[in-house]
Amino acid sequence: MRVLSRNRTLLPTASILGAPDLHVDKGSTINLTCIIKYSPEPPAYIFWYHHDEWRELEIG
């Protein structure tokens, strides 16, 4: 007897909700929501960057 098996590995992916472009007035507050799919467990941390600079943001 021969059994064929096909494994499919899904890598975690991250995306930000909303349209690809977001225009806001200078000094305005924005709320970005990051969705992470296919992760076996919630990430311990998330790095956010703006213009190649790391930003420490509240996770909640």
N, CA and C atoms as a LAMMPS dump frame, in Angstrom:
ITEM: TIMESTEP
0
ITEM: NUMBER OF ATOMS
180
ITEM: BOX BOUNDS ff ff ff
-5.0000000000000000e+02 5.0000000000000000e+02
-5.0000000000000000e+02 5.0000000000000000e+02
-5.0000000000000000e+02 5.0000000000000000e+02
ITEM: ATOMS id mol type element x y z
1 1 1 N 0.837 -1.168 0
2 1 2 C 0 0 0
3 1 3 C 0.892 1.244 0
4 2 1 N 0.549 2.207 -0.819
5 2 2 C 1.326 3.435 -0.92
6 2 3 C 0.43 4.622 -0.565
7 3 1 N 0.946 5.484 0.308
8 3 2 C 0.181 6.657 0.727
9 3 3 C 0.953 7.905 0.324
10 4 1 N 0.29 8.772 -0.389
11 4 2 C 0.902 10.038 -0.776
12 4 3 C 0.406 11.13 0.16
13 5 1 N 1.328 11.961 0.554
14 5 2 C 0.979 13.049 1.465
15 5 3 C 1.499 14.355 0.894
16 6 1 N 0.694 15.37 0.988
17 6 2 C 1.12 16.69 0.524
18 6 3 C 1.014 17.648 1.704
19 7 1 N 2.157 18.192 2.108
20 7 2 C 2.181 19.156 3.205
21 7 3 C 2.213 20.561 2.632
22 8 1 N 1.471 21.423 3.254
23 8 2 C 1.452 22.82 2.835
24 8 3 C 1.8 23.675 4.045
25 9 1 N 2.883 24.416 3.952
26 9 2 C 3.327 25.268 5.047
27 9 3 C 2.905 26.702 4.762
28 10 1 N 2.221 27.305 5.721
29 10 2 C 1.82 28.699 5.593
30 10 3 C 2.728 29.55 6.47
31 11 1 N 3.365 30.52 5.858
32 11 2 C 4.231 31.427 6.603
33 11 3 C 3.401 32.584 7.141
34 12 1 N 3.742 33.072 8.333
35 12 2 C 3.016 34.224 8.868
36 12 3 C 3.125 35.425 7.929
37 13 1 N 2.017 36.14 7.772
38 13 2 C 1.998 37.353 6.96
39 13 3 C 1.375 38.482 7.771
40 14 1 N 1.836 39.687 7.534
41 14 2 C 1.306 40.859 8.238
42 14 3 C 0.783 41.863 7.222
43 15 1 N -0.32 42.513 7.566
44 15 2 C -0.869 43.568 6.718
45 15 3 C -1.535 44.613 7.604
46 16 1 N -1.65 45.816 7.078
47 16 2 C -2.304 46.907 7.792
48 16 3 C -3.684 47.091 7.183
49 17 1 N -4.714 47.12 8.037
50 17 2 C -6.085 47.284 7.559
51 17 3 C -6.265 48.624 6.865
52 18 1 N -7.111 48.634 5.85
53 18 2 C -7.442 49.872 5.147
54 18 3 C -6.799 49.931 3.778
55 19 1 N -6.997 51.057 3.136
56 19 2 C -6.46 51.272 1.792
57 19 3 C -4.932 51.361 1.841
58 20 1 N -4.279 51.14 0.695
59 20 2 C -2.815 51.19 0.69
60 20 3 C -2.264 52.594 0.958
61 21 1 N -3.058 53.629 0.68
62 21 2 C -2.619 55.005 0.929
63 21 3 C -3.505 55.631 1.994
64 22 1 N -2.88 56.329 2.923
65 22 2 C -3.603 56.993 3.999
66 22 3 C -3.115 58.432 4.072
67 23 1 N -4.02 59.384 3.896
68 23 2 C -3.662 60.801 3.926
69 23 3 C -4.272 61.431 5.172
70 24 1 N -3.431 62.028 5.994
71 24 2 C -3.893 62.687 7.223
72 24 3 C -3.226 64.053 7.331
73 25 1 N -3.872 64.936 8.064
74 25 2 C -3.304 66.263 8.282
75 25 3 C -2.132 66.18 9.254
76 26 1 N -1.155 67.049 9.064
77 26 2 C 0.006 67.102 9.947
78 26 3 C -0.458 67.328 11.386
79 27 1 N 0.103 66.544 12.303
80 27 2 C -0.242 66.656 13.712
81 27 3 C -1.453 65.841 14.129
82 28 1 N -2.122 65.22 13.161
83 28 2 C -3.297 64.406 13.479
84 28 3 C -2.886 63.071 14.074
85 29 1 N -3.774 62.5 14.849
86 29 2 C -3.565 61.173 15.415
87 29 3 C -4.14 60.143 14.452
88 30 1 N -3.408 59.052 14.25
89 30 2 C -3.921 57.968 13.412
90 30 3 C -3.898 56.669 14.202
91 31 1 N -4.719 55.743 13.782
92 31 2 C -4.782 54.418 14.394
93 31 3 C -4.516 53.396 13.296
94 32 1 N -3.423 52.662 13.407
95 32 2 C -3.087 51.615 12.449
96 32 3 C -3.345 50.268 13.096
97 33 1 N -4.015 49.405 12.365
98 33 2 C -4.301 48.063 12.865
99 33 3 C -3.56 47.057 12.006
100 34 1 N -2.673 46.306 12.633
101 34 2 C -1.878 45.289 11.944
102 34 3 C -2.526 43.925 12.174
103 35 1 N -2.777 43.217 11.09
104 35 2 C -3.351 41.877 11.153
105 35 3 C -2.257 40.875 10.793
106 36 1 N -2.03 39.91 11.658
107 36 2 C -1.037 38.865 11.397
108 36 3 C -1.775 37.546 11.236
109 37 1 N -1.601 36.93 10.069
110 37 2 C -2.268 35.663 9.764
111 37 3 C -1.258 34.523 9.725
112 38 1 N -1.759 33.348 9.961
113 38 2 C -0.996 32.097 9.834
114 38 3 C 0.155 31.977 10.83
115 39 1 N 0.046 32.64 11.961
116 39 2 C 1.067 32.526 12.997
117 39 3 C 0.603 31.485 14.005
118 40 1 N 1.453 30.542 14.38
119 40 2 C 1.03 29.499 15.315
120 40 3 C 0.683 30.045 16.702
121 41 1 N 1.222 31.22 17.037
122 41 2 C 0.901 31.86 18.317
123 41 3 C 1.084 33.364 18.145
124 42 1 N 0.483 34.178 19.011
125 42 2 C 0.652 35.628 18.883
126 42 3 C 2.128 36.015 19.008
127 43 1 N 2.571 37.008 18.224
128 43 2 C 3.973 37.42 18.307
129 43 3 C 4.279 38.067 19.652
130 44 1 N 5.497 37.909 20.107
131 44 2 C 5.925 38.514 21.367
132 44 3 C 6.085 40.029 21.209
133 45 1 N 6.396 40.483 20.004
134 45 2 C 6.576 41.908 19.746
135 45 3 C 6.391 42.173 18.261
136 46 1 N 6.124 43.423 17.936
137 46 2 C 5.97 43.87 16.553
138 46 3 C 6.806 45.133 16.398
139 47 1 N 7.571 45.226 15.335
140 47 2 C 8.364 46.421 15.057
141 47 3 C 7.624 47.275 14.031
142 48 1 N 7.463 48.554 14.34
143 48 2 C 6.861 49.511 13.42
144 48 3 C 7.954 50.476 12.972
145 49 1 N 7.978 50.768 11.687
146 49 2 C 8.946 51.709 11.129
147 49 3 C 8.217 52.786 10.333
148 50 1 N 8.747 53.997 10.39
149 50 2 C 8.25 55.107 9.577
150 50 3 C 9.466 55.827 9.019
151 51 1 N 9.565 55.872 7.698
152 51 2 C 10.734 56.466 7.027
153 51 3 C 12.03 55.861 7.563
154 52 1 N 12.069 54.539 7.636
155 52 2 C 13.24 53.772 8.074
156 52 3 C 13.642 54.034 9.526
157 53 1 N 12.782 54.658 10.309
158 53 2 C 13.054 54.878 11.732
159 53 3 C 12.092 54.041 12.561
160 54 1 N 12.631 53.357 13.562
161 54 2 C 11.824 52.52 14.443
162 54 3 C 10.962 53.395 15.331
163 55 1 N 9.7 53.013 15.484
164 55 2 C 8.762 53.737 16.34
165 55 3 C 8.26 52.814 17.434
166 56 1 N 8.319 53.283 18.66
167 56 2 C 7.763 52.502 19.763
168 56 3 C 6.294 52.883 19.882
169 57 1 N 5.428 51.92 19.633
170 57 2 C 3.994 52.184 19.657
171 57 3 C 3.303 51.291 20.663
172 58 1 N 2.163 51.744 21.094
173 58 2 C 1.365 50.997 22.063
174 58 3 C 0.692 49.817 21.377
175 59 1 N 0.772 48.665 22.001
176 59 2 C 0.096 47.471 21.49
177 59 3 C -1.062 47.18 22.42
178 60 1 N -2.237 47.032 21.835
179 60 2 C -3.375 46.786 22.704
180 60 3 C -4.597 46.349 21.991
